[in-house]
Amino acid sequence: MWILLFLINMFIGMKDKKKAWVLGFVFLLVSAAIYFLSMLGINFVVGVTTVSYIRIAIAVFILVMGVLSFRKYLKTRKEDAGCTVVDDKKRKTIITKVKKITNSKSFILSLIGVSALAISVNLIELACSLGFPVIYTEMLSINNVTGFSRIIYLLIYIFFYMIDDLVVFTISMITLQATGITNKYNKLCTLVSGIIMILMGLLLIFKPGWLMFNF
């Protein structure tokens, strides 16, 4: 979200609004594609882990991610919350690249630059949201969702993952005002996600049958 908000601030000041809309949607589309491909990779790994002790290892991983998320909330509840994978130095480097991309006179170069930016940022920050993809794909495995149905469920996940970015971008471009997710909301999401991952990790270890939804 942070890089999208910075892009929006750059787009609002652009004279060519059509270019701004296209670059913004390309950024979102490529971000969704990269996350979907990452989900496919996670899906492949989880899909072959039919051995019980490997599933327990996955559950422990989810549990640890939940504890870390909850711990992060406790540490940052009075500070700015964000992805700790990208430090200030990396953010400044990315911001410099964004400025070059948006100021480029070549539309093709801008498209390539935005696409490359979307790929790099999403790969870097995937570590911040790895817990839920693992939970989701593990639940699909437990419920024996395979083939085309599994792809559909992954696409549904990606849709809901991207919908807040899409809404923020669209509203900001229409109103010409940068609209973002507040820090308070971000911290609340960190807390809730931590609690959910802890609960899901415990269920996968002790009561995996409770996650059978008979798709």
DAFEN-V613549 format. One record per residue. RES is the residue in one small letter. PHI is phi in radians with two decimals (999 if undefined). Layout:
res=RES phi=PHI
res=RES phi=PHI
This chain:
res=m phi=999
res=w phi=-1.08
res=i phi=-1.27
res=l phi=-1.12
res=l phi=-1.12
res=f phi=-1.18
res=l phi=-1.04
res=i phi=-1.03
res=n phi=-1.04
res=m phi=-1.24
res=f phi=-1.16
res=i phi=-1.05
res=g phi=-1.47
res=m phi=-1.37
res=k phi=-1.30
res=d phi=-1.51
res=k phi=-1.21
res=k phi=-1.09
res=k phi=-1.09
res=a phi=-1.09
res=w phi=-1.09
res=v phi=-1.12
res=l phi=-1.08
res=g phi=-1.12
res=f phi=-1.21
res=v phi=-1.12
res=f phi=-1.01
res=l phi=-1.18
res=l phi=-1.14
res=v phi=-1.16
res=s phi=-1.04
res=a phi=-1.11
res=a phi=-1.13
res=i phi=-1.14
res=y phi=-1.16
res=f phi=-1.14
res=l phi=-1.11
res=s phi=-1.13
res=m phi=-1.11
res=l phi=-1.10
res=g phi=-1.11
res=i phi=-1.11
res=n phi=-1.06
res=f phi=-1.14
res=v phi=-1.12
res=v phi=-1.17
res=g phi=-1.11
res=v phi=-1.68
res=t phi=-1.61
res=t phi=-1.48
res=v phi=-1.23
res=s phi=-1.04
res=y phi=-1.21
res=i phi=-1.26
res=r phi=-1.12
res=i phi=-1.15
res=a phi=-1.08
res=i phi=-1.10
res=a phi=-1.08
res=v phi=-1.12
res=f phi=-1.04
res=i phi=-1.09
res=l phi=-1.08
res=v phi=-1.12
res=m phi=-1.06
res=g phi=-1.15
res=v phi=-1.10
res=l phi=-1.14
res=s phi=-1.14
res=f phi=-1.13
res=r phi=-1.12
res=k phi=-1.09
res=y phi=-1.05
res=l phi=-1.11
res=k phi=-1.37
res=t phi=-1.95
res=r phi=-1.13
res=k phi=-1.90
res=e phi=-2.26
res=d phi=-1.24
res=a phi=-1.79
res=g phi=-3.08
res=c phi=-1.30
res=t phi=-1.40
res=v phi=-1.21
res=v phi=-1.74
res=d phi=-1.45
res=d phi=-1.06
res=k phi=-1.11
res=k phi=-1.14
res=r phi=-1.07
res=k phi=-1.12
res=t phi=-1.10
res=i phi=-1.13
res=i phi=-1.08
res=t phi=-1.07
res=k phi=-1.13
res=v phi=-1.05
res=k phi=-1.08
res=k phi=-1.14
res=i phi=-1.12
res=t phi=-1.23
res=n phi=-1.55
res=s phi=-1.18
res=k phi=-1.34
res=s phi=-1.50
res=f phi=-1.15
res=i phi=-1.13
res=l phi=-1.11
res=s phi=-1.12
res=l phi=-1.09
res=i phi=-1.10
res=g phi=-1.11
res=v phi=-1.12
res=s phi=-1.12
res=a phi=-1.12
res=l phi=-1.10
res=a phi=-1.08
res=i phi=-1.12
res=s phi=-1.14
res=v phi=-1.12
res=n phi=-1.23
res=l phi=-1.19
res=i phi=-1.17
res=e phi=-1.53
res=l phi=-1.04
res=a phi=-1.08
res=c phi=-1.31
res=s phi=-2.28
res=l phi=-1.29
res=g phi=-1.04
res=f phi=-1.18
res=p phi=-1.01
res=v phi=-1.15
res=i phi=-1.02
res=y phi=-1.08
res=t phi=-1.20
res=e phi=-1.16
res=m phi=-1.14
res=l phi=-1.13
res=s phi=-1.16
res=i phi=-1.04
res=n phi=-1.59
res=n phi=0.97
res=v phi=-1.47
res=t phi=-2.30
res=g phi=1.06
res=f phi=-1.12
res=s phi=-1.06
res=r phi=-1.14
res=i phi=-1.05
res=i phi=-1.05
res=y phi=-1.15
res=l phi=-1.17
res=l phi=-1.14
res=i phi=-1.10
res=y phi=-1.05
res=i phi=-1.08
res=f phi=-1.02
res=f phi=-1.26
res=y phi=-1.17
res=m phi=-1.66
res=i phi=-1.10
res=d phi=-1.18
res=d phi=-1.07
res=l phi=-1.12
res=v phi=-1.13
res=v phi=-1.08
res=f phi=-1.12
res=t phi=-1.11
res=i phi=-1.10
res=s phi=-1.13
res=m phi=-1.25
res=i phi=-1.30
res=t phi=-1.53
res=l phi=1.03
res=q phi=-2.35
res=a phi=-1.20
res=t phi=-2.02
res=g phi=-2.34
res=i phi=-1.41
res=t phi=-1.18
res=n phi=-1.10
res=k phi=-1.11
res=y phi=-1.14
res=n phi=-1.06
res=k phi=-1.16
res=l phi=-1.10
res=c phi=-1.09
res=t phi=-1.08
res=l phi=-1.12
res=v phi=-1.11
res=s phi=-1.11
res=g phi=-1.09
res=i phi=-1.10
res=i phi=-1.10
res=m phi=-1.13
res=i phi=-1.10
res=l phi=-1.09
res=m phi=-1.17
res=g phi=-1.09
res=l phi=-1.14
res=l phi=-1.12
res=l phi=-1.11
res=i phi=-1.42
res=f phi=-1.80
res=k phi=-2.40
res=p phi=-1.10
res=g phi=-1.10
res=w phi=-1.19
res=l phi=-1.64
res=m phi=-1.47
res=f phi=-1.88
res=n phi=0.93
res=f phi=-1.04
